[in-house]
Amino acid sequence: MSESEVITGTVATSGRLDKALAEASGLSRERVKALMAEGAVTVDGSPAINPSAKAQSGSTFIITVPPAAEAEAQPQDIPLEIAFEDEHLIVVNKPAGMVVHPAAGNPDGTLVNALLHHCKGQLSGIGGVARPGIVHRIDKDTSGLLVVAKSTAAHEGLAAQLADHSIKRRYHAVCGGHPNPASGTIKARIGRSGQNRKKMAVLPDTSSRGKHAVTHFKTIEKLNHCSLIECRLETGRTHQIRVHLGSIGHALLGDPTYGRTPAKLRAILKELGFARQALHAASLGFDHPITGEFVEFQTEIPADMRELIDETARSDR
């Protein structure tokens, strides 16, 4: 087993302690808070356990980072469609139906299992778990692009871009009806539903729960009783596109959680065997966390969604 890493240094700024330590140590703020909770951080020789305590410029700190725990997931030889790969990161086009990370009900067959096999263990151990590499996620029944870190430096850099909302993410979706106006911006706070903890919901702007969320959309093509739209995420909340579109009465086709597919379209979904939300992560752009170069990747709408679009375009049912 590898040894613990000890990071020492001097706090350079005042303000919240977790933020100051993150800036001085190079760790993420969430990682610093987790280590503080574990008693692994001292400042000026005393344990530091309160992330919101005030930092004093010039204070010395010691952070003991324990060895990463072995990931529970096991490598599995599962085919991957790779859009890009270098020694620092990998961009994958995830198929619909694949879960990103093992969890209850999905112990294997996930993207992480496939990555562990493909990368031969060379995935970042950020967050204290060896080799998960996951920077962001997309839902099981959403297809498309996501980036995975292969080094801690890449993971930190990508996580920072996610936090400041600078990563460019564009989705294609098929929603019920025809949005009017045809393009616009949905700004609505998202948090756990008070009625169903497995669902997210739009919350009042005055609510102390949830998080600010912004989705930009525009209609690409009007179909029969539905529309092909493009969505750009300014923020990245859980189920954001699904929740936002459902809240304005234009839920994604095939999404039983956040809206009801119009009756005229349910027969088409059944005929096609289309049993997922019609959502595809079509484009992903970011500054490469090591080289600083802006890179952008695109992928075509998958065959099942293309078939759905074509069928609804010519159907008069």
C-alpha positions in Angstrom: 0.0 0.0 0.0 1.3 3.5 -0.8 2.2 5.9 2.0 0.3 9.0 3.1 1.2 12.2 1.4 2.0 15.1 3.6 1.4 18.6 2.2 2.9 21.6 4.1 2.8 25.3 3.3 1.8 28.8 4.3 -1.6 30.3 4.0 -1.4 33.2 1.5 -4.9 34.7 1.8 -7.4 35.5 4.5 -11.1 34.5 4.3 -12.7 31.0 4.7 -10.1 28.5 5.9 -11.2 25.7 3.5 -10.8 28.0 0.5 -7.5 29.4 1.6 -6.1 25.9 2.2 -7.4 24.7 -1.2 -5.6 27.6 -2.9 -2.4 27.0 -1.0 -2.3 23.2 -1.2 -3.5 22.6 -4.7 -6.3 20.3 -3.5 -9.9 20.8 -4.3 -12.0 22.6 -1.7 -14.3 19.6 -1.2 -11.2 17.4 -0.6 -9.8 19.8 1.9 -13.2 19.8 3.8 -13.3 16.0 3.8 -9.7 15.8 5.2 -10.6 18.4 7.9 -13.5 16.3 9.0 -11.1 13.3 9.2 -8.7 15.3 11.5 -6.0 15.3 8.9 -5.4 19.1 8.8 -3.5 21.2 11.3 -3.0 25.0 11.2 -0.3 26.6 13.3 0.1 23.3 15.1 -3.6 22.9 16.1 -6.3 20.7 14.5 -8.4 22.5 12.0 -11.9 21.0 11.7 -14.1 24.0 10.9 -14.1 24.8 7.1 -15.7 28.2 7.7 -13.2 29.4 10.2 -11.3 32.5 9.3 -7.9 31.9 7.8 -5.0 34.1 8.8 -2.4 35.0 6.1 1.0 33.6 7.1 -0.4 30.7 9.1 1.4 27.4 8.5 -0.5 24.2 7.7 0.0 20.5 7.5 -2.4 18.3 5.5 -2.0 14.5 5.6 -3.5 12.9 2.6 -4.1 9.1 3.2 -3.5 6.5 0.5 -6.4 6.2 -1.8 -8.7 3.3 -0.9 -9.1 0.6 -3.5 -12.1 1.2 -5.7 -14.9 -1.3 -5.2 -15.5 -1.6 -8.9 -13.5 -4.3 -10.8 -12.2 -4.0 -14.4 -14.4 -5.4 -17.0 -13.7 -5.8 -20.7 -16.6 -3.7 -22.0 -16.3 -1.9 -25.4 -15.9 1.9 -25.3 -16.4 4.5 -28.0 -13.5 6.9 -27.4 -13.6 10.4 -28.9 -10.2 11.4 -27.5 -7.5 10.1 -25.2 -4.1 11.2 -24.0 -2.0 10.6 -20.9 -4.1 13.0 -18.8 -7.8 12.4 -19.8 -10.2 10.4 -21.9 -13.4 11.6 -23.6 -16.0 8.8 -24.0 -19.3 8.6 -25.9 -21.4 6.8 -23.4 -24.3 4.7 -24.8 -27.8 5.0 -23.4 -28.4 2.3 -20.8 -25.0 2.4 -19.3 -24.6 3.6 -15.7 -21.6 5.8 -15.1 -20.6 4.4 -11.6 -21.4 1.3 -9.7 -24.3 1.8 -7.2 -27.1 -0.1 -5.6 -28.8 -2.1 -8.3 -26.0 -1.6 -10.7 -22.9 -3.3 -9.2 -21.1 -3.8 -12.5 -21.3 -3.3 -16.2 -20.8 0.4 -15.7 -18.6 3.0 -17.4 -16.2 2.9 -14.5 -15.8 -0.9 -14.8 -15.0 -0.5 -18.5 -12.6 2.4 -17.8 -10.7 0.4 -15.2 -10.1 -2.3 -17.8 -9.2 0.1 -20.6 -6.9 2.4 -18.6 -5.2 -0.4 -16.7 -5.7 1.4 -13.4 -4.5 4.8 -14.7 -7.4 6.8 -13.5 -7.2 9.6 -10.9 -7.6 8.9 -7.2 -9.2 12.2 -6.4 -11.6 12.3 -3.5 -9.8 9.5 -1.7 -11.0 6.5 -3.9 -8.5 4.9 -6.2 -9.0 5.1 -9.9 -12.6 6.3 -10.3 -11.6 9.3 -12.6 -15.2 10.5 -12.8 -15.4 14.3 -13.1 -19.0 14.7 -14.0 -21.9 12.3 -14.9 -24.8 11.9 -17.2 -27.9 9.8 -16.5 -28.0 6.1 -17.3 -30.6 6.7 -20.1 -28.8 9.7 -21.5 -26.3 9.1 -24.2 -23.3 11.1 -25.2 -20.0 12.7 -24.2 -18.3 12.9 -20.9 -14.7 13.5 -19.8 -12.8 11.3 -17.4 -9.5 12.2 -15.6 -6.5 9.9 -15.7 -4.4 12.1 -13.3 -5.0 14.1 -10.2 -3.8 17.3 -11.9 -6.3 16.8 -14.7 -9.1 16.0 -12.3 -8.4 19.1 -10.3 -8.3 21.3 -13.4 -11.5 19.9 -14.9 -13.3 20.1 -11.5 -12.4 23.8 -11.3 -13.9 24.4 -14.7 -17.1 22.6 -13.7 -17.3 24.7 -10.6 -16.9 28.0 -12.5 -19.3 26.8 -15.3 -16.7 27.3 -18.0 -17.1 23.9 -19.6 -19.3 24.1 -22.7 -22.0 21.4 -22.8 -24.5 21.1 -25.6 -27.3 18.6 -25.7 -29.8 17.5 -28.3 -33.3 16.5 -27.0 -36.8 15.7 -28.3 -39.4 17.3 -26.2 -43.2 17.2 -26.3 -45.0 20.0 -28.1 -43.5 23.2 -29.6 -41.9 25.6 -27.2 -43.2 29.1 -27.5 -41.1 31.2 -27.8 -39.0 28.8 -29.9 -35.8 29.7 -27.9 -35.2 31.0 -24.5 -33.5 30.6 -21.1 -34.9 28.8 -18.1 -33.7 30.1 -14.8 -35.1 28.0 -12.0 -33.7 26.7 -8.7 -33.4 22.9 -8.6 -33.4 20.7 -5.5 -34.8 17.5 -4.1 -38.5 17.1 -4.4 -40.4 17.3 -1.1 -42.8 14.6 -2.3 -40.3 12.2 -3.7 -36.7 12.1 -2.6 -35.6 10.3 -5.8 -36.8 13.2 -7.9 -35.5 16.7 -8.4 -37.9 19.6 -8.6 -38.0 23.3 -9.4 -38.0 25.3 -6.2 -39.1 28.9 -5.4 -36.3 31.5 -5.9 -36.7 32.4 -2.3 -36.1 28.8 -1.1 -33.0 28.1 1.0 -32.8 24.6 -0.5 -31.5 23.5 -3.9 -29.1 25.4 -6.2 -29.4 28.1 -8.9 -29.7 26.5 -12.4 -29.7 27.9 -15.9 -30.6 26.2 -19.2 -30.6 27.8 -22.6 -32.7 26.2 -25.3 -33.5 26.7 -29.0 -35.7 24.8 -31.4 -33.8 23.1 -34.2 -36.8 21.5 -35.9 -40.6 21.3 -35.3 -41.8 17.8 -35.6 -45.4 16.4 -35.3 -46.5 17.0 -31.7 -42.9 17.4 -30.6 -39.7 19.3 -31.3 -36.0 18.6 -31.7 -34.2 21.2 -29.5 -30.7 22.1 -28.5 -29.9 22.8 -24.8 -26.9 24.5 -23.5 -26.1 24.2 -19.8 -24.8 27.2 -17.9 -24.9 25.1 -14.7 -24.8 21.4 -14.2 -27.4 20.3 -11.7 -28.8 16.8 -11.3 -31.4 16.1 -14.0 -31.3 19.8 -15.0 -32.5 19.6 -18.5 -35.2 17.0 -17.7 -36.5 19.1 -14.7 -36.4 22.5 -16.5 -38.1 21.3 -19.6 -40.7 19.4 -17.6 -41.4 22.6 -15.6 -42.4 24.6 -18.7 -44.7 21.8 -20.0 -42.3 20.4 -22.6 -40.9 17.2 -21.0 -38.6 15.0 -22.9 -40.1 12.2 -24.9 -39.8 8.9 -23.0 -39.2 10.5 -19.6 -41.7 9.1 -17.2 -40.2 11.0 -14.2 -40.6 14.6 -15.1 -43.5 14.7 -17.5 -46.0 12.6 -19.4 -45.4 11.9 -23.1 -48.3 13.1 -25.2 -50.7 10.2 -26.0 -50.2 10.7 -29.8 -46.5 9.9 -29.4 -46.7 7.0 -26.9 -47.7 4.6 -29.7 -44.6 5.7 -31.7 -42.3 5.1 -28.8 -43.8 1.7 -28.3 -43.5 0.7 -32.0 -39.8 1.8 -32.0 -39.0 0.2 -28.7 -37.7 3.6 -27.5 -37.7 3.3 -23.7 -35.5 6.2 -22.5 -35.5 9.9 -22.3 -34.7 11.5 -25.6 -31.5 13.3 -24.5 -28.0 13.2 -26.0 -24.9 15.0 -24.8 -23.8 16.1 -28.3 -20.9 18.4 -27.7 -18.3 19.0 -24.9 -15.7 21.7 -24.8 -13.1 22.7 -22.2 -9.6 24.0 -21.6 -7.3 21.1 -21.5 -6.3 21.1 -17.8 -2.6 20.4 -18.6 -1.9 22.2 -21.9 -4.4 25.0 -21.5 -5.6 24.5 -25.1 -9.3 24.7 -25.7 -10.6 21.4 -27.0 -14.1 20.5 -28.2 -15.6 17.2 -29.2 -18.9 16.4 -31.0 -20.8 13.3 -31.6 -23.8 12.5 -33.8 -27.3 11.8 -32.5 -27.4 8.1 -31.9 -29.4 5.7 -34.1 -32.4 5.3 -31.7 -32.9 9.0 -31.4 -32.4 9.6 -35.1 -35.1 6.9 -35.8 -37.4 8.7 -33.3 -36.9 12.1 -35.0 -37.4 10.7 -38.5 -40.6 8.8 -37.4 -42.2 11.8 -35.7 -41.2 14.1 -38.6 -43.3 12.1 -41.0 -46.1 10.9 -38.7 -49.5 12.7 -38.7 -50.8 10.6 -35.8 
